[in-house]
């Protein structure tokens, strides 16, 4: 009887040791790392907050979609002419120098004077230096008035651009009569801007 009881006690002890060993082996298995299964917010930011706001269409896209129409060619040409006429009317011209000379070279008068011999002078030049501080263009007319007050010769129209120093010139072959002539510069409106007397001899 004592031997039976001792065998049962030994059997129970062995089972307990066996179950404990199984439990230890089960607990010793390494669990799956939580970080690998679900990344932290710092590693992968939550995109829900960003995606929740609807993206608005840029204003440039709406503007570019509007059709662009060019003005009619006739209206554009008329506008250009109108602007030129207004600019020309606004030009304020002042003659800074008026010289009568036998020629012009490098935009400067050659052999300027007040007396010229007709046989030796094929052309007579009126060299004009003007000031035009406005932004508009203008025009001047140059005429050579004969000694007897007859009809002027030349009557050359010259354009003047917007510049504080604008040089231009006109010439005539018609100043052949002996006597005192006058080179006269006038504006578009007929206003006299400058005059320079000179004598022609034979």
ABEGO torsion letter per residue (X at the ends): XAAAAAAAAAAAAAAAAAAAAAAAAAAABBBBBAAAABBBAAABBBAAAAAABBBBBBAAAAAAABBBBBBBAAAAAAAAAAAAAAAAAABBBBBABBBBBABBBGGBBBGBBABBBAAABABBBBBBBBBBABABBBBBBBBBBBAAGBBBBGGBBBBBBBBABBBBBBBBAABABBEBBBBBBBBAAGBBABBBBBBBBX
